[in-house]
Amino acid sequence: MKTEIECPIEIMSEKHSRYLKYGYVRTGTFVSDLTNLIHKIEALKLMWLELQMMSQIFPSVKWELLNYEL
């Protein structure tokens, strides 16, 4: 399963330049943080699908996502 998350370059550039203007981050940090967040979202989606499959296989067992930090 592949999910694409679109973020227009103009939006990234505008936010990135604003952060740089105020000196909060170095060049590339915003884009790198965004990429890391997308990977974490993908991992959570995959875990959620696995939980749904397991709950269909074993309907009497309660399945939960515990202690997952973003």
Biopython code that builds the backbone (N, CA, C, O; Angstrom):
import numpy as np
from Bio.PDB.StructureBuilder import StructureBuilder

atoms = [
    (1, "MET", "N", (0.842, -1.191, 0.000)),
    (1, "MET", "CA", (0.000, 0.000, 0.000)),
    (1, "MET", "C", (0.879, 1.243, 0.000)),
    (1, "MET", "O", (1.781, 1.379, 0.827)),
    (2, "LYS", "N", (0.611, 2.134, -0.922)),
    (2, "LYS", "CA", (1.400, 3.357, -0.982)),
    (2, "LYS", "C", (0.444, 4.543, -0.945)),
    (2, "LYS", "O", (-0.536, 4.589, -1.689)),
    (3, "THR", "N", (0.739, 5.489, -0.082)),
    (3, "THR", "CA", (-0.079, 6.687, 0.021)),
    (3, "THR", "C", (0.789, 7.886, -0.305)),
    (3, "THR", "O", (1.899, 8.020, 0.210)),
    (4, "GLU", "N", (0.288, 8.740, -1.150)),
    (4, "GLU", "CA", (1.060, 9.930, -1.496)),
    (4, "GLU", "C", (0.463, 11.136, -0.782)),
    (4, "GLU", "O", (-0.748, 11.352, -0.789)),
    (5, "ILE", "N", (1.345, 11.911, -0.169)),
    (5, "ILE", "CA", (0.912, 13.138, 0.490)),
    (5, "ILE", "C", (1.525, 14.289, -0.290)),
    (5, "ILE", "O", (2.746, 14.407, -0.384)),
    (6, "GLU", "N", (0.673, 15.132, -0.845)),
    (6, "GLU", "CA", (1.178, 16.221, -1.668)),
    (6, "GLU", "C", (1.335, 17.484, -0.836)),
    (6, "GLU", "O", (0.462, 17.839, -0.044)),
    (7, "CYS", "N", (2.451, 18.149, -1.029)),
    (7, "CYS", "CA", (2.682, 19.435, -0.382)),
    (7, "CYS", "C", (3.315, 20.330, -1.434)),
    (7, "CYS", "O", (4.475, 20.124, -1.791)),
    (8, "PRO", "N", (2.588, 21.313, -1.937)),
    (8, "PRO", "CA", (3.138, 22.162, -2.993)),
    (8, "PRO", "C", (4.449, 22.809, -2.577)),
    (8, "PRO", "O", (4.626, 23.200, -1.423)),
    (9, "ILE", "N", (5.367, 22.917, -3.536)),
    (9, "ILE", "CA", (6.680, 23.517, -3.276)),
    (9, "ILE", "C", (6.521, 24.942, -2.742)),
    (9, "ILE", "O", (7.291, 25.372, -1.883)),
    (10, "GLU", "N", (5.515, 25.682, -3.252)),
    (10, "GLU", "CA", (5.346, 27.070, -2.801)),
    (10, "GLU", "C", (5.079, 27.124, -1.298)),
    (10, "GLU", "O", (5.610, 27.988, -0.600)),
    (11, "ILE", "N", (4.256, 26.200, -0.802)),
    (11, "ILE", "CA", (3.934, 26.184, 0.632)),
    (11, "ILE", "C", (5.187, 25.867, 1.437)),
    (11, "ILE", "O", (5.475, 26.534, 2.430)),
    (12, "MET", "N", (5.935, 24.845, 1.010)),
    (12, "MET", "CA", (7.155, 24.487, 1.738)),
    (12, "MET", "C", (8.143, 25.649, 1.696)),
    (12, "MET", "O", (8.769, 25.982, 2.703)),
    (13, "SER", "N", (8.276, 26.262, 0.522)),
    (13, "SER", "CA", (9.243, 27.346, 0.385)),
    (13, "SER", "C", (8.858, 28.541, 1.247)),
    (13, "SER", "O", (9.711, 29.157, 1.886)),
    (14, "GLU", "N", (7.564, 28.864, 1.261)),
    (14, "GLU", "CA", (7.107, 30.010, 2.044)),
    (14, "GLU", "C", (7.365, 29.784, 3.531)),
    (14, "GLU", "O", (7.915, 30.655, 4.205)),
    (15, "LYS", "N", (6.971, 28.620, 4.042)),
    (15, "LYS", "CA", (7.183, 28.325, 5.458)),
    (15, "LYS", "C", (8.665, 28.255, 5.771)),
    (15, "LYS", "O", (9.127, 28.776, 6.785)),
    (16, "HIS", "N", (9.406, 27.598, 4.879)),
    (16, "HIS", "CA", (10.830, 27.421, 5.104)),
    (16, "HIS", "C", (11.525, 28.775, 5.165)),
    (16, "HIS", "O", (12.347, 29.012, 6.051)),
    (17, "SER", "N", (11.196, 29.674, 4.220)),
    (17, "SER", "CA", (11.863, 30.973, 4.212)),
    (17, "SER", "C", (11.471, 31.796, 5.436)),
    (17, "SER", "O", (12.279, 32.571, 5.948)),
    (18, "ARG", "N", (10.229, 31.630, 5.907)),
    (18, "ARG", "CA", (9.802, 32.349, 7.112)),
    (18, "ARG", "C", (10.599, 31.867, 8.323)),
    (18, "ARG", "O", (11.054, 32.672, 9.136)),
    (19, "TYR", "N", (10.767, 30.528, 8.437)),
    (19, "TYR", "CA", (11.558, 29.998, 9.542)),
    (19, "TYR", "C", (12.991, 30.498, 9.456)),
    (19, "TYR", "O", (13.592, 30.875, 10.462)),
    (20, "LEU", "N", (13.535, 30.497, 8.237)),
    (20, "LEU", "CA", (14.921, 30.949, 8.071)),
    (20, "LEU", "C", (15.041, 32.430, 8.417)),
    (20, "LEU", "O", (16.029, 32.850, 9.020)),
    (21, "LYS", "N", (14.030, 33.228, 8.035)),
    (21, "LYS", "CA", (14.043, 34.666, 8.289)),
    (21, "LYS", "C", (14.183, 34.948, 9.786)),
    (21, "LYS", "O", (14.911, 35.855, 10.191)),
    (22, "TYR", "N", (13.481, 34.164, 10.597)),
    (22, "TYR", "CA", (13.549, 34.374, 12.042)),
    (22, "TYR", "C", (14.660, 33.578, 12.709)),
    (22, "TYR", "O", (14.838, 33.636, 13.926)),
    (23, "GLY", "N", (15.414, 32.826, 11.890)),
    (23, "GLY", "CA", (16.576, 32.118, 12.419)),
    (23, "GLY", "C", (16.260, 30.889, 13.239)),
    (23, "GLY", "O", (17.076, 30.481, 14.065)),
    (24, "TYR", "N", (15.075, 30.271, 13.034)),
    (24, "TYR", "CA", (14.715, 29.100, 13.834)),
    (24, "TYR", "C", (15.407, 27.824, 13.367)),
    (24, "TYR", "O", (15.790, 26.990, 14.188)),
    (25, "VAL", "N", (15.568, 27.670, 12.063)),
    (25, "VAL", "CA", (16.138, 26.422, 11.552)),
    (25, "VAL", "C", (17.170, 26.684, 10.468)),
    (25, "VAL", "O", (17.210, 27.759, 9.868)),
    (26, "ARG", "N", (18.007, 25.670, 10.229)),
    (26, "ARG", "CA", (18.996, 25.755, 9.157)),
    (26, "ARG", "C", (18.356, 25.309, 7.845)),
    (26, "ARG", "O", (17.282, 24.706, 7.851)),
    (27, "THR", "N", (18.999, 25.597, 6.737)),
    (27, "THR", "CA", (18.505, 25.187, 5.424)),
    (27, "THR", "C", (18.309, 23.682, 5.379)),
    (27, "THR", "O", (19.178, 22.924, 5.810)),
    (28, "GLY", "N", (17.168, 23.247, 4.859)),
    (28, "GLY", "CA", (16.891, 21.824, 4.700)),
    (28, "GLY", "C", (16.196, 21.191, 5.893)),
    (28, "GLY", "O", (15.650, 20.094, 5.770)),
    (29, "THR", "N", (16.201, 21.847, 7.035)),
    (29, "THR", "CA", (15.619, 21.239, 8.234)),
    (29, "THR", "C", (14.113, 21.067, 8.107)),
    (29, "THR", "O", (13.581, 20.022, 8.482)),
    (30, "PHE", "N", (13.419, 22.066, 7.586)),
    (30, "PHE", "CA", (11.961, 21.981, 7.472)),
    (30, "PHE", "C", (11.559, 20.828, 6.563)),
    (30, "PHE", "O", (10.681, 20.035, 6.905)),
    (31, "VAL", "N", (12.208, 20.739, 5.399)),
    (31, "VAL", "CA", (11.880, 19.675, 4.443)),
    (31, "VAL", "C", (12.201, 18.314, 5.044)),
    (31, "VAL", "O", (11.437, 17.364, 4.873)),
    (32, "SER", "N", (13.328, 18.213, 5.747)),
    (32, "SER", "CA", (13.718, 16.951, 6.374)),
    (32, "SER", "C", (12.724, 16.561, 7.472)),
    (32, "SER", "O", (12.372, 15.387, 7.586)),
    (33, "ASP", "N", (12.268, 17.517, 8.277)),
    (33, "ASP", "CA", (11.272, 17.238, 9.319)),
    (33, "ASP", "C", (9.955, 16.789, 8.701)),
    (33, "ASP", "O", (9.294, 15.886, 9.215)),
    (34, "LEU", "N", (9.576, 17.426, 7.595)),
    (34, "LEU", "CA", (8.345, 17.057, 6.901)),
    (34, "LEU", "C", (8.445, 15.626, 6.381)),
    (34, "LEU", "O", (7.492, 14.855, 6.494)),
    (35, "THR", "N", (9.590, 15.272, 5.814)),
    (35, "THR", "CA", (9.807, 13.913, 5.310)),
    (35, "THR", "C", (9.724, 12.900, 6.442)),
    (35, "THR", "O", (9.091, 11.855, 6.289)),
    (36, "ASN", "N", (10.359, 13.194, 7.584)),
    (36, "ASN", "CA", (10.300, 12.291, 8.740)),
    (36, "ASN", "C", (8.863, 12.105, 9.215)),
    (36, "ASN", "O", (8.458, 10.992, 9.549)),
    (37, "LEU", "N", (8.094, 13.185, 9.247)),
    (37, "LEU", "CA", (6.700, 13.108, 9.678)),
    (37, "LEU", "C", (5.890, 12.227, 8.728)),
    (37, "LEU", "O", (5.070, 11.425, 9.175)),
    (38, "ILE", "N", (6.116, 12.372, 7.424)),
    (38, "ILE", "CA", (5.407, 11.555, 6.432)),
    (38, "ILE", "C", (5.722, 10.083, 6.646)),
    (38, "ILE", "O", (4.825, 9.243, 6.570)),
    (39, "HIS", "N", (7.005, 9.753, 6.918)),
    (39, "HIS", "CA", (7.383, 8.355, 7.158)),
    (39, "HIS", "C", (6.694, 7.809, 8.409)),
    (39, "HIS", "O", (6.267, 6.654, 8.425)),
    (40, "LYS", "N", (6.582, 8.629, 9.456)),
    (40, "LYS", "CA", (5.923, 8.183, 10.683)),
    (40, "LYS", "C", (4.430, 7.963, 10.459)),
    (40, "LYS", "O", (3.847, 7.023, 10.998)),
    (41, "ILE", "N", (3.815, 8.836, 9.660)),
    (41, "ILE", "CA", (2.397, 8.667, 9.338)),
    (41, "ILE", "C", (2.194, 7.364, 8.571)),
    (41, "ILE", "O", (1.251, 6.621, 8.840)),
    (42, "GLU", "N", (3.089, 7.088, 7.609)),
    (42, "GLU", "CA", (3.006, 5.841, 6.840)),
    (42, "GLU", "C", (3.123, 4.627, 7.768)),
    (42, "GLU", "O", (2.386, 3.653, 7.614)),
    (43, "ALA", "N", (4.047, 4.689, 8.727)),
    (43, "ALA", "CA", (4.239, 3.573, 9.664)),
    (43, "ALA", "C", (2.982, 3.363, 10.512)),
    (43, "ALA", "O", (2.571, 2.225, 10.741)),
    (44, "LEU", "N", (2.375, 4.450, 10.975)),
    (44, "LEU", "CA", (1.143, 4.341, 11.767)),
    (44, "LEU", "C", (-0.004, 3.755, 10.945)),
    (44, "LEU", "O", (-0.790, 2.954, 11.450)),
    (45, "LYS", "N", (-0.095, 4.160, 9.672)),
    (45, "LYS", "CA", (-1.146, 3.616, 8.808)),
    (45, "LYS", "C", (-0.968, 2.114, 8.636)),
    (45, "LYS", "O", (-1.937, 1.355, 8.672)),
    (46, "LEU", "N", (0.282, 1.694, 8.447)),
    (46, "LEU", "CA", (0.570, 0.273, 8.276)),
    (46, "LEU", "C", (0.216, -0.506, 9.546)),
    (46, "LEU", "O", (-0.383, -1.579, 9.475)),
    (47, "MET", "N", (0.593, 0.042, 10.710)),
    (47, "MET", "CA", (0.255, -0.614, 11.980)),
    (47, "MET", "C", (-1.260, -0.713, 12.147)),
    (47, "MET", "O", (-1.772, -1.729, 12.619)),
    (48, "TRP", "N", (-1.974, 0.343, 11.761)),
    (48, "TRP", "CA", (-3.422, 0.342, 11.890)),
    (48, "TRP", "C", (-4.035, -0.736, 11.001)),
    (48, "TRP", "O", (-4.957, -1.435, 11.421)),
    (49, "LEU", "N", (-3.528, -0.878, 9.773)),
    (49, "LEU", "CA", (-4.029, -1.928, 8.877)),
    (49, "LEU", "C", (-3.762, -3.316, 9.456)),
    (49, "LEU", "O", (-4.613, -4.202, 9.379)),
    (50, "GLU", "N", (-2.570, -3.499, 10.038)),
    (50, "GLU", "CA", (-2.240, -4.786, 10.657)),
    (50, "GLU", "C", (-3.190, -5.088, 11.819)),
    (50, "GLU", "O", (-3.637, -6.223, 11.986)),
    (51, "LEU", "N", (-3.491, -4.063, 12.617)),
    (51, "LEU", "CA", (-4.430, -4.249, 13.731)),
    (51, "LEU", "C", (-5.821, -4.623, 13.224)),
    (51, "LEU", "O", (-6.494, -5.470, 13.812)),
    (52, "GLN", "N", (-6.249, -3.991, 12.133)),
    (52, "GLN", "CA", (-7.560, -4.312, 11.571)),
    (52, "GLN", "C", (-7.599, -5.760, 11.084)),
    (52, "GLN", "O", (-8.587, -6.463, 11.295)),
    (53, "MET", "N", (-6.517, -6.207, 10.430)),
    (53, "MET", "CA", (-6.459, -7.592, 9.956)),
    (53, "MET", "C", (-6.475, -8.564, 11.135)),
    (53, "MET", "O", (-7.189, -9.566, 11.110)),
    (54, "MET", "N", (-5.684, -8.263, 12.170)),
    (54, "MET", "CA", (-5.627, -9.143, 13.339)),
    (54, "MET", "C", (-6.986, -9.209, 14.038)),
    (54, "MET", "O", (-7.383, -10.267, 14.527)),
    (55, "SER", "N", (-7.693, -8.088, 14.086)),
    (55, "SER", "CA", (-9.000, -8.097, 14.752)),
    (55, "SER", "C", (-10.025, -8.899, 13.953)),
    (55, "SER", "O", (-10.986, -9.415, 14.524)),
    (56, "GLN", "N", (-9.830, -9.010, 12.643)),
    (56, "GLN", "CA", (-10.727, -9.856, 11.844)),
    (56, "GLN", "C", (-10.401, -11.330, 12.048)),
    (56, "GLN", "O", (-11.296, -12.175, 12.072)),
    (57, "ILE", "N", (-9.099, -11.637, 12.197)),
    (57, "ILE", "CA", (-8.678, -13.027, 12.396)),
    (57, "ILE", "C", (-9.056, -13.507, 13.801)),
    (57, "ILE", "O", (-9.539, -14.625, 13.983)),
    (58, "PHE", "N", (-8.821, -12.628, 14.798)),
    (58, "PHE", "CA", (-9.125, -12.969, 16.195)),
    (58, "PHE", "C", (-10.118, -11.947, 16.758)),
    (58, "PHE", "O", (-9.716, -11.050, 17.498)),
    (59, "PRO", "N", (-11.394, -12.066, 16.423)),
    (59, "PRO", "CA", (-12.368, -11.037, 16.827)),
    (59, "PRO", "C", (-12.588, -10.919, 18.335)),
    (59, "PRO", "O", (-13.052, -9.880, 18.803)),
    (60, "SER", "N", (-12.265, -11.963, 19.105)),
    (60, "SER", "CA", (-12.530, -11.903, 20.545)),
    (60, "SER", "C", (-11.406, -11.203, 21.318)),
    (60, "SER", "O", (-11.543, -10.954, 22.515)),
    (61, "VAL", "N", (-10.302, -10.885, 20.643)),
    (61, "VAL", "CA", (-9.165, -10.242, 21.316)),
    (61, "VAL", "C", (-9.211, -8.743, 21.048)),
    (61, "VAL", "O", (-9.469, -8.311, 19.924)),
    (62, "LYS", "N", (-8.959, -7.956, 22.087)),
    (62, "LYS", "CA", (-8.934, -6.503, 21.933)),
    (62, "LYS", "C", (-7.508, -6.075, 21.575)),
    (62, "LYS", "O", (-6.570, -6.374, 22.315)),
    (63, "TRP", "N", (-7.340, -5.383, 20.455)),
    (63, "TRP", "CA", (-6.015, -4.952, 19.983)),
    (63, "TRP", "C", (-5.908, -3.440, 20.114)),
    (63, "TRP", "O", (-6.857, -2.716, 19.811)),
    (64, "GLU", "N", (-4.742, -2.962, 20.569)),
    (64, "GLU", "CA", (-4.541, -1.521, 20.734)),
    (64, "GLU", "C", (-3.133, -1.127, 20.320)),
    (64, "GLU", "O", (-2.203, -1.933, 20.360)),
    (65, "LEU", "N", (-2.999, 0.135, 19.920)),
    (65, "LEU", "CA", (-1.673, 0.716, 19.707)),
    (65, "LEU", "C", (-1.284, 1.388, 21.019)),
    (65, "LEU", "O", (-1.966, 2.309, 21.468)),
    (66, "LEU", "N", (-0.208, 0.940, 21.629)),
    (66, "LEU", "CA", (0.205, 1.507, 22.914)),
    (66, "LEU", "C", (1.593, 2.121, 22.824)),
    (66, "LEU", "O", (2.477, 1.577, 22.163)),
    (67, "ASN", "N", (1.782, 3.243, 23.481)),
    (67, "ASN", "CA", (3.097, 3.875, 23.628)),
    (67, "ASN", "C", (3.835, 4.111, 22.319)),
    (67, "ASN", "O", (5.036, 3.857, 22.234)),
    (68, "TYR", "N", (3.134, 4.593, 21.300)),
    (68, "TYR", "CA", (3.821, 4.934, 20.061)),
    (68, "TYR", "C", (4.039, 6.433, 20.047)),
    (68, "TYR", "O", (3.084, 7.209, 20.078)),
    (69, "GLU", "N", (5.294, 6.837, 20.000)),
    (69, "GLU", "CA", (5.614, 8.264, 20.034)),
    (69, "GLU", "C", (5.922, 8.781, 18.648)),
    (69, "GLU", "O", (6.640, 8.142, 17.879)),
    (70, "LEU", "N", (5.374, 9.942, 18.334)),
    (70, "LEU", "CA", (5.731, 10.604, 17.071)),
    (70, "LEU", "C", (6.971, 11.433, 17.278)),
    (70, "LEU", "O", (7.446, 12.077, 16.343)),
]
sb = StructureBuilder()
sb.init_structure("model")
sb.init_model(0)
sb.init_chain("A")
sb.init_seg("    ")
for serial, (resi, resn, name, xyz) in enumerate(atoms, 1):
    if name == "N":
        sb.init_residue(resn, " ", resi, " ")
    sb.init_atom(name, np.array(xyz, "f"), 0.0, 1.0, " ", f" {name:<3s}", serial, name[0])
structure = sb.get_structure()
